Amino acid sequence: MKLAAVIVSRKDSVRIQYKSRKKIKDQSLVERKISQLKKVKSLDEIYLGTNDLSLRKLSTKYKIKFIKRKNKYCDEKKTTANEMIRNMLKYVDADVILWAHPTNPFINHEIYEKAISLFKKYSKKFDSLFSATIIKNHFWSHKKKPINHKPFSKKHVVASKLPAIFAQNGGIFIRLKKDMIKDGRFVGNKPYIFTVNEIEGWDLDHPWQLEVARTLVQFKYAK
């Protein structure tokens, strides 16, 4: 089965302006992600889909496929995530899709290889795979109800002993292309939860998170 990685980017990001062009060390987030994926031996092809034509030069430099996305499919106000997924996959020639976001800068080729291996190994039991970070804390719902603990019991349970909650971090999604196109979702009904630590799963949504990422690299907590 042919396996392709998909990276999407848009010219005008909302929370961090021109987010995909922001740099960690000497590489933009998009180039960093491409260079990580180029080291993944299991991949047959890499696709970069964007409405930012200035990124086309990266496709030439790294010898990957460049897809010019219509502005409509890069605007959350004009289209849904499901429509965006379906539209992008029209241009991808593969059986299995690994969706990789540039905003997870510390998911490297070794982590991708491990995720791909697990997806193949358990493909008969699970229909998809997504990366998540394990969080152990005292959680409450929006209705101010405890989720995973009993705050009024006689014995207080420390956070490290509580049942884990898995936070989807957006770093890795693997699924059959035909299934992803059918419902426009990253995740199937029976997903394998692939856990990574907090640094590996670090997801950039706000400017301060980008600064933290740079600091992690500066002090060698991450590469």
C-alpha positions as CSV (number, residue, x, y, z in Angstrom):
1,M,0.0,0.0,0.0
2,K,1.2,3.5,-0.9
3,L,1.8,5.8,2.0
4,A,1.9,9.6,1.7
5,A,2.4,12.4,4.2
6,V,0.2,15.5,3.9
7,I,1.2,18.9,5.2
8,V,-1.2,21.8,4.9
9,S,-0.6,25.5,5.5
10,R,-2.4,28.7,4.9
11,K,-1.1,32.2,4.2
12,D,-3.1,34.1,6.8
13,S,-3.2,32.3,10.2
14,V,-5.3,33.7,12.9
15,R,-3.7,33.3,16.3
16,I,-0.1,33.5,15.2
17,Q,0.2,35.6,12.1
18,Y,2.1,33.9,9.3
19,K,2.5,31.0,11.6
20,S,4.0,28.5,9.2
21,R,6.8,30.9,8.3
22,K,7.8,31.4,11.9
23,K,11.2,29.9,12.6
24,I,12.8,27.7,15.2
25,K,16.5,28.0,14.9
26,D,17.1,28.5,11.1
27,Q,14.0,26.8,9.7
28,S,10.4,27.8,9.3
29,L,7.8,25.5,10.8
30,V,6.9,24.2,7.4
31,E,10.5,23.5,6.3
32,R,11.2,21.9,9.7
33,K,8.3,19.6,9.2
34,I,9.3,18.7,5.6
35,S,12.8,17.9,6.6
36,Q,11.6,15.7,9.4
37,L,9.3,13.8,7.1
38,K,12.0,13.4,4.4
39,K,13.9,11.2,6.9
40,V,10.9,8.8,7.2
41,K,11.8,5.8,5.1
42,S,8.3,4.3,5.2
43,L,6.9,7.2,3.2
44,D,6.4,7.0,-0.6
45,E,5.6,10.7,-1.1
46,I,5.1,14.0,0.7
47,Y,2.5,16.6,-0.3
48,L,2.5,20.3,0.7
49,G,-0.9,22.0,0.2
50,T,-1.1,25.7,0.7
51,N,-2.4,29.0,-0.7
52,D,1.0,30.6,0.2
53,L,2.8,30.5,-3.1
54,S,6.1,31.6,-1.5
55,L,6.3,28.1,-0.1
56,R,6.5,26.6,-3.5
57,K,10.3,26.8,-3.4
58,L,10.4,24.3,-0.6
59,S,8.8,21.7,-2.8
60,T,11.6,22.2,-5.3
61,K,14.3,22.1,-2.7
62,Y,13.0,18.9,-1.0
63,K,11.5,17.3,-4.1
64,I,8.0,17.0,-2.8
65,K,4.6,17.5,-4.4
66,F,3.2,21.1,-4.2
67,I,-0.6,21.6,-4.2
68,K,-2.0,25.1,-4.6
69,R,-5.0,25.3,-2.3
70,K,-8.0,27.5,-3.1
71,N,-8.4,30.3,-0.6
72,K,-11.8,28.9,0.3
73,Y,-10.3,25.8,1.7
74,C,-7.9,27.8,3.8
75,D,-10.6,29.9,5.5
76,E,-12.3,28.3,8.6
77,K,-15.2,30.8,8.1
78,K,-16.0,29.6,4.6
79,T,-15.5,25.9,4.8
80,T,-15.4,23.1,7.4
81,A,-12.4,21.0,8.4
82,N,-14.2,18.0,6.8
83,E,-14.4,19.8,3.4
84,M,-10.8,20.9,3.7
85,I,-9.7,17.3,4.2
86,R,-11.7,16.0,1.3
87,N,-10.5,18.7,-1.0
88,M,-6.8,18.2,-0.2
89,L,-7.0,14.5,-0.6
90,K,-8.3,14.8,-4.2
91,Y,-4.7,15.6,-5.2
92,V,-3.0,12.9,-3.2
93,D,-2.1,9.6,-4.8
94,A,-1.9,7.1,-1.9
95,D,-3.7,4.4,0.0
96,V,-2.8,5.5,3.5
97,I,-2.5,9.1,4.6
98,L,-0.2,10.4,7.4
99,W,-1.4,13.9,8.2
100,A,1.3,16.0,9.8
101,H,0.9,19.5,11.0
102,P,3.8,22.0,11.0
103,T,2.7,23.3,14.3
104,N,4.0,20.2,16.1
105,P,7.7,21.0,15.7
106,F,9.1,18.2,18.0
107,I,7.5,15.2,16.3
108,N,10.6,13.8,14.5
109,H,11.2,11.0,12.0
110,E,11.7,8.4,14.6
111,I,8.3,9.1,16.2
112,Y,6.6,9.0,12.7
113,E,8.3,5.7,12.0
114,K,7.0,4.3,15.2
115,A,3.5,5.5,14.6
116,I,3.5,4.1,11.1
117,S,4.8,0.7,12.3
118,L,2.0,0.5,15.0
119,F,-0.7,1.5,12.5
120,K,0.4,-1.3,10.2
121,K,0.8,-3.8,13.0
122,Y,-2.7,-3.2,14.4
123,S,-4.5,-2.4,11.2
124,K,-6.9,-5.3,11.6
125,K,-8.0,-4.1,15.0
126,F,-7.9,-0.3,14.6
127,D,-9.0,1.7,11.6
128,S,-6.9,4.8,12.4
129,L,-4.2,6.3,14.6
130,F,-3.8,9.6,16.3
131,S,-1.2,11.1,18.6
132,A,-2.1,12.2,22.1
133,T,-0.5,13.5,25.2
134,I,-1.3,11.8,28.5
135,I,-2.5,14.2,31.1
136,K,-3.0,13.4,34.8
137,N,-4.7,16.0,36.8
138,H,-8.0,16.8,38.6
139,F,-10.4,17.6,35.8
140,W,-13.7,19.3,36.0
141,S,-16.4,19.6,33.3
142,H,-17.9,22.8,31.9
143,K,-20.8,22.0,34.3
144,K,-18.4,22.2,37.2
145,K,-18.6,18.4,37.8
146,P,-15.6,16.3,38.6
147,I,-14.6,14.1,35.6
148,N,-11.9,11.7,36.9
149,H,-11.8,12.2,40.6
150,K,-14.0,12.3,43.8
151,P,-13.1,15.6,45.5
152,F,-15.4,15.0,48.4
153,S,-14.3,11.5,49.4
154,K,-12.5,10.9,52.7
155,K,-9.2,10.1,51.0
156,H,-7.6,12.6,48.5
157,V,-6.0,10.9,45.5
158,V,-3.0,12.7,44.2
159,A,-2.9,13.6,40.5
160,S,-0.3,11.0,39.6
161,K,-2.6,8.2,40.7
162,L,-5.7,9.4,38.8
163,P,-6.9,7.8,35.6
164,A,-5.2,9.3,32.6
165,I,-6.9,11.6,30.1
166,F,-5.6,11.6,26.5
167,A,-5.3,15.1,24.9
168,Q,-5.3,14.9,21.1
169,N,-2.4,17.1,20.1
170,G,-2.8,17.2,16.3
171,G,0.7,15.9,15.6
172,I,-0.1,12.7,13.8
173,F,-3.2,11.3,12.1
174,I,-3.0,8.1,10.1
175,R,-5.9,6.6,8.2
176,L,-6.8,5.0,4.9
177,K,-7.4,7.6,2.3
178,K,-10.8,6.2,1.1
179,D,-12.1,6.3,4.7
180,M,-10.8,9.8,5.3
181,I,-12.4,11.1,2.1
182,K,-15.7,9.3,2.9
183,D,-16.4,11.2,6.1
184,G,-13.8,13.9,6.0
185,R,-12.4,13.0,9.4
186,F,-8.9,12.5,10.6
187,V,-10.0,9.7,13.0
188,G,-12.1,6.6,12.5
189,N,-14.5,4.9,14.8
190,K,-11.8,2.6,16.3
191,P,-8.6,4.6,16.6
192,Y,-5.3,3.6,18.1
193,I,-4.2,6.2,20.6
194,F,-0.4,6.8,20.1
195,T,1.0,8.5,23.1
196,V,3.9,11.0,23.1
197,N,5.3,13.1,25.9
198,E,4.4,16.7,26.5
199,I,7.4,18.1,24.6
200,E,7.1,15.8,21.6
201,G,3.4,16.6,21.4
202,W,3.9,20.4,21.9
203,D,1.3,22.2,19.7
204,L,1.6,25.8,18.7
205,D,-1.6,27.8,18.8
206,H,-0.4,31.0,20.5
207,P,2.7,33.3,20.3
208,W,3.8,32.3,23.8
209,Q,3.9,28.6,22.8
210,L,6.2,29.4,19.9
211,E,8.5,31.2,22.3
212,V,8.4,28.2,24.7
213,A,9.3,26.0,21.8
214,R,12.3,28.1,20.9
215,T,13.4,28.1,24.6
216,L,13.1,24.3,24.7
217,V,15.5,24.1,21.8
218,Q,17.8,26.8,23.2
219,F,18.3,24.9,26.5
220,K,18.4,21.5,24.7
221,Y,15.2,20.0,26.1
222,A,14.3,19.4,22.5
223,K,16.0,19.4,19.1
